[in-house]
């Protein structure tokens, strides 16, 4: 994970309490979003679509013009079998300059045969 306790402790050790608090808040937000997304994928894999959709709705509500959590939302839609929505959210993530490495996640395996996904992978320069 990009953010961890050592960064927070480093800021505290330097006496920069405001930076420590800011990093801690960001870490908490980031961690909770990843946990929500992971839980949603687990629900989807377990066939609990109503629970998945509730968590997915929460993530979509948290999306904003600065950061949409698009790749996390896309992998949930992929788990639900909704390739159209998964591709829409991947496109949104791409526009936000996401980390293309997320496409290597097993959660996107269901999209690998989709020509749109293959084109997407080519456009961003990943080997296919």
N, C-alpha and C positions, 0 to 999 in steps of 0.2 A: 504494500500500500504506500502511496506517495506521502501520506501524512501519518505521522506516528507520534507517540508520546515523547520521544527524544527531542523532537523539534520544539514541542511545548516546554519541556524542561530546560532546553537551551535558552529559550527566550526568558523564562523565569530566572534562570541563573544569571543572565545579563541584566536583569532588572526591568525588562521590557514586558510589563504585565499586560498592556493593551494588545501587543502582538500575540502573546501567549493565549489570551482570551479569544482573540479573533481566530487563531489557528485551531483552538479547541472547539469553537463553535462550528467552524468549517468541517473539521474532522468528524464531529458528531453528525452533522447533516449528511456528509458524504457517506459515512458508514451506515447510517440508518437507511439511506436510499438504496444502497447496495444490498442490505439485508432484506428490505421490502421486495426488491427485484428478484433476489434469490428465492425468497419464500414464494413469490408468485410463480416462478418457474417450477418449483417443486410441486405446488398445487396443480399446475397445468399437467405436469408429468403424471400426477396421481389421478387425473381425470376430474379434479375438483374445479370445474370451470367457473362456478359462481364466486368462489373465494378468489380465484385468479383475477376475475374481472373487477372485483372490489379493489384489490391491490393495484391493478393496472390503472383503474380510474384515479386512485390516489396519486400515482406517479404522474399521470397526465395532468392532473390539477396543479402539481408542483412545478410543471414545466413552465418556462417563461421565455421571454425574448432573448435572454442572455444564455441560458443553458436549458436544453429540453430533456436531458437524460434519454435522448433518442435511441442510443444503442441498447440501453437496458430495456426500454419499452419495446424495441424491435425484436429482441430475443424472446420476450414474453409472447408477443404476437406470433412469432415463429413456433413457439411451443404449443400455442393454441391452434396452429394450422392455418392461420390467417396471413398468407404470404403477401397479399396486397398491402395490408397495414404494416407488416414488418418492413417491406420495401419503402413505404412512405416514411417511416421513422428513420430508416437507415439514410435515406436521402437528406432528411433534416439534420441528422448527425454529421453527415459529410459537409453540409453547408456550414456547420459550426466548427469544422476542422477537428473532427474526432480522431482518436487513435485507430488507424486502420487494423491494427493487430486484433481488435475485438472480433473481426470477421473470422478469425481462426478458432473461435470458441466452438465447442461441440454443439452449443445451442442453436447455431446457424446451419447445422448439417442438413436439416430438412429443406433448406433453400438452395443448396449447392447445385441441384439439377435445374433450377429455375433460370431461364435465359436472362431475366432481369438481374438476378444476383450475379451471374457470370459476367454480364456486361459491367455491372457496378464494380466488381473486383478488378476487371481490366482497366476501367477508368481511373481507379485510384492507384494502379500500378502494382498490385499484389500478384505474385505468381498464381496461376490457377491450375 
